[in-house]
């Protein structure tokens, strides 16, 4: 089809993903009128509407749904060709879209960016923070190259590479710091503060506490680990946080941090990418740098109760 470009397809995919011209334009780093013009031009080339427009959101037409599936396949294949060329030309350079889950990003991402900038100066790192489900979708749709998540993901088309294991720690009000570490049965009777649904860390904490999907009324939710820790400091309840979050999140909160007795609850942090991505060897090198970043963030001298 004369005139149809990869730019058209990528802009259309962004619009489909965000469901809104303004948000899609922001994600593409262009103005909303420019995006609207590109989509209108695409529809003219196709000869039929691809989206239903309303004041609040857009919906894909049946043709739009079919076009989206094919556009995603085409852009994925183009990404693989580009990566094949990059894999044959020495050190990794150019754009690298890295996704990181929210319970890792604030504590590890600054160090990752610093190490990659020092070791791979020609790399254009484009980080994104999002929950696991969104990151997996981004990988499958070729909107991301790699993601740092809690393993396992168990998606057949993605390769998993474990980076390090990390303990979960108990955060209680400072006045409870000298008390014995509660047993699991005792922990289930406490007011437990957890992240909102969609965060993998929430599910891991519930699994450790042996709390089913029908959570008790004493369970309360927060939007971030920072919120949870501050709520604990206010005496509202207790929470679990990953060890890497302790130095940042507890420095201004009146809380006590306690390590559970063995076997301590843990999670495995790893990298995932598409199996079809030919940059596997280079991505493993990035994984080694991320592992080093985690080592330099080790809490080491933390004074923990229990």
Secondary structure, DSSP 8 states (H G I E B T S, - for coil): -TT--HHHHHHHHHHHHHSSHHHHHHHHTS-HHHHHHHHHHHHHHHTS--EEE-SS-EEE-HHHHHHHHHHHHHHHHHHHHHHHHHHTSSS--EEEEEEE-HHHIIIIIHHHHHHHHHH-TTEEEEEEE--HHHHHHHHHTTS-SEEEEEE----TTEEEEEEEEEEEEEEEEGGGTTS----HHHHTTS-EEEE-TT-HHHHHHHHHTT--SS--TT-EEESSHHHHHHHHHTTS-EEEEEGGGHHHHSTTS-EEEEE--SS--EEEEEEEEETT-TTHHHHHHHHHHHHHHHHHT--TT---B-
